Amino acid sequence: MSDKQGSGKPVSRRHFMGTAAAAALAATAAPRAFGQAASPNERIGAGFIGCGGRSGAHMQAVNWLKDHGVNVEMVAACDVYRPRLNKAVEKYKMPKAYMDHRELLADPNVDVVFIATPDHHHAYAAIDAVQAGKDVYCEKPVTHWRQFELTKRLAQEVTKSGRVFQLGTQGMSDGAYHQMRKLVKDGLIGQPIHAECGYFRVGDWGERGMPIDDPNAVPGPDLNWEAFLGDSPKRPFDISRFFRWRMYEDYAGGPSTDLFPHSLTPVMSILGVKWPSSAVATGGKFRSEEREIPDTFNMLMDFPEKITVAVLGTQGNDYQGAGGGRGAPGRVPIVRGWDGSLTIQDKEVVFIPADGSDKKPQRFPIEQNEDFTEYVRNFLNCCREKNTATQSPVDLAYYTQTALIMGMLALREGKTAKFDLQTETIVI
């Protein structure tokens, strides 16, 4: 999922196509108080919950930053599969290895955690982390598609804790999106009315990038199947489900929640919207019969601000359409307003006036390209500065994930999903 450039710096995904006792201990541990992490020279101890492919990118980035002057130390890792855990710990010479994330959170040397588990564990680990006084970098999606109430609870717990939270939508490090947000806020396109984005590629990491590490693996002291299942339906052990979990609806959502957070998060930020008022979706398994989750997913959302957002995608074809992508399978967003539209072409944000507008075409050089390692650096800087305004904060994660959950439920039920603002609930 990530590689090295000539400089040795890890490349972003977009640039590379990359027990009760323990609970009691966690509650009584003495993590660094939030107000004590202000010194720019103070070491940050990083722990990693999950040691699979995506966590490897986290570890690589943190290790690179450590080797290039950032005062961060890789102090612990956790995974429910011991061989994978041991491999990561040995590679980065981490002193502690845990098979229960609550034990890692009880470690006073851990100040921040990087969470890269199957989707249905993200929020539980993140909530436990902020309650234990740790800052959190959490991979997308912030929750599983059936966990809306948990999504809401996570947002509440993070906000209440005052801890730093950043979602793993590393595209938010791209300056283009922040420039587009300001241009919209400044009124360049007039009243926003429509936006589109998406994600296209061939295949899914479930089939192509999640190999079965050991076909002879079985539950036991080195593989905690019950911990893997978590709150998902209880099922007999299945080797494919354990190693290739992205293929199964119990643990993943396919394009809607695995890929679309990358596409929709920037658009939600640019528009400054919160929850959709309604959502509909189409799609299904149009090419990959082996998997349970859709390979093709398209959704339309209306927002109370009288804006429609279209999110399109398939894992059956990787062509991005006119204008192409900026080095990855994410479709370049288009944001339309009464007076004109914004999009991205090569290294510029482009403004195209609408018919009848008296405004002139404009081009704005993009100030900062996407950079995953800098995204991680930004998170660590926020942790030092006690700054909760990360590049992808928890409230944005909550709004975006609610929209994607609405789309997933709409597709499954064949109905329109609506959002009740008064009760903050999804209604099908």
Secondary structure, DSSP 8 states (H G I E B T S, - for coil): ---B-TTS-B--GGG----HHHHHHHHH-----GGG---TTS-EEEEEE--SHHHHHHHHHHHHHHHTT--EEEEEEE-SBHHHHHHHHHHHT-SEEESSHHHHHT-TT--EEEE-S-GGGHHHHHHHHHHTT-EEEE-SSSS-TT-HHHHHHHHHHHHHHT--EEES-GGGG-HHHHHHHHHHHTTTT-SEEEEEEEEE-BS-HHHHS---S-TT--SBTTB-HHHHHTTS------HHHHHSGGGSTTT--TIIIIIHHHHHHHHHHHHT--S-SEEEEEEE-SS-TT-SS-SEEEEEEEETTTEEEEEEEESB-----TT--SSSSEEEEEEEESSEEEEEETTEEEEEE-TT-----EEEE-S----HHHHHHHHHHHHHHT----SS-HHHHHHHHHHHHHHHHHHHHTS-EEEETTTTEEE-
